[in-house]
Amino acid sequence: MKLSAERIQEAVQRPAWQEYRIGMKGLPTETKLRKLNWWLRFGVCPVNDRQIQVQNYLNALSRGGAIWPPNREQSLSDQIATTIIKE
């Protein structure tokens, strides 16, 4: 499903997510992935927003060269679990 830029921005600008995301700054990529998995399951935002937030963060890690691109055919939990961190 293709989301509009406005819908993505709505999800990623939620204050609870921004606080959580900023808290991951400087952490090892492996730790970030564990924290993304936790947020996906237990975060305080609505589930649809959490899915958008986590996918957006995975995409950013990939664009930044920290991980190989996630396999979008997998569920988000599986994407996180099978992520390959670049050395």
C-alpha positions in Angstrom: 0.0 0.0 0.0 1.3 3.4 -1.0 1.0 6.1 1.7 1.0 9.8 1.1 3.8 11.9 2.3 1.3 13.7 4.5 0.3 10.4 6.2 3.9 9.4 6.8 4.7 12.8 8.3 1.6 12.6 10.5 2.9 9.3 11.9 6.5 10.2 12.3 5.9 13.6 13.9 4.0 12.1 16.9 5.7 13.4 20.0 6.0 10.0 21.7 7.8 8.6 18.6 10.1 11.6 18.3 11.2 11.2 21.9 11.8 7.4 21.4 13.6 8.0 18.1 15.8 10.7 19.5 16.7 8.3 22.4 18.1 5.9 19.9 20.6 8.4 18.6 24.2 7.1 19.0 23.2 3.6 19.8 24.7 0.6 17.9 22.5 -0.5 15.0 21.8 -3.9 16.6 20.4 -2.1 19.7 18.3 0.2 17.5 16.8 -2.9 15.8 15.9 -4.4 19.1 14.3 -1.1 20.2 12.4 -0.8 16.9 11.0 -4.3 17.5 9.9 -3.3 21.0 8.3 -0.1 19.8 6.4 -2.0 17.0 4.9 -4.3 19.7 4.5 -2.1 22.7 4.8 1.6 21.6 2.2 4.1 22.8 1.1 5.3 19.3 -1.7 3.6 17.4 -0.5 0.4 15.7 -0.8 1.8 12.1 1.4 4.7 13.1 3.9 2.4 14.7 4.2 0.4 11.5 4.8 3.6 9.5 7.3 4.8 12.0 9.3 1.6 12.1 9.3 1.2 8.3 10.4 4.8 7.9 13.2 4.3 10.4 14.4 1.1 8.7 14.3 2.9 5.3 16.4 5.7 6.8 19.0 3.2 8.3 19.2 1.6 4.8 19.6 5.0 3.0 22.3 5.9 5.6 24.2 2.8 4.8 23.8 1.1 8.2 21.8 -1.8 6.9 21.0 -3.6 3.7 17.6 -2.7 2.3 14.8 -4.5 4.1 12.7 -7.1 2.3 9.3 -5.4 2.0 7.6 -8.7 1.2 8.2 -9.7 4.9 6.2 -8.5 7.9 7.9 -5.7 9.8 8.9 -8.0 12.6 10.5 -10.4 10.1 12.2 -7.4 8.4 13.8 -6.4 11.7 14.7 -10.0 12.6 16.4 -10.6 9.2 18.1 -7.3 8.8 21.7 -7.5 7.7 23.9 -4.8 9.4 26.6 -3.5 7.1 30.1 -3.6 8.6 
